Amino acid sequence: MNTTAESVDARLEARDISLFYGAAQALRGVSVAAAPGKVTCVLGRNGVGKTSLLRALMGQQPIAGGSIRFSGADITALRPYERARRGISLVPQGREIFPLLTVEENLRTGFGPLTRDQRFIPDDVFSLFPVLQSMLGRRGGDLSGGQQQQLAIGRALVMRPKLLLLDEPTEGIQPSIIKDIGRAISYLRSLGNIAIVLVEQYLDFACELGDHFAVMDRGAVTFTCDRETLDPQAISRAMAI
């Protein structure tokens, strides 16, 4: 990936995040951090607040309390497009590609936050997901679910992210493409200049890739560990509570 030297300092620190949808509280004092060259995995069952956390980090939903810092700056009040310009990129649950646009046009939608000289598709997008290069002229809606997921990740990478937020990228995806996505995440981590937050329910996938782990339940983080103290059974028990 073509990134700037600033990416090395691209650390995320979210502290005591609270978030409401009307009267319903979705996040309760959630804290999470992500560092360049590391994968932070957020795990939990459906409906525990994982997607709400990513929406808060991306600025898609205003928070009621707490703070979000990125690259040393307070971004709590910034809008999503302002966070995108600072290098935060989201691969949403359900992919949300544009079905009537071609693969190439979908990828080019990632140009939005970039300066004019950066508005080209990085080679890494096609080396990680070769199928996209062979399908540039096909409409996004004609791709399989797995190919659409690769397209959604490719679109995020076009933005040259310093922080990549992935919301359940393995959901409904065939095993062969899950492996491709896992290899892509491993490669991006190995670059050392991209912080990654991976929301997952697929425990084996998360344990293979993660450096830090946080399990959520009822809008709060209830269990944390690092790779050095990783106990998949303990994570599984925490997810089952």
Beta strands, then each sheet from edge to edge (+ up, - down):
strand 1: 12-21
strand 2: 24-34
strand 3: 39-43
strand 4: 65-70
strand 5: 73-74
strand 6: 88-91
strand 7: 163-167
strand 8: 195-200
strand 9: 212-217
strand 10: 220-226
sheet 1: 2+ 1- 4+ 5-
sheet 2: 6+ 7+ 8+ 3+ 9+ 10-
end
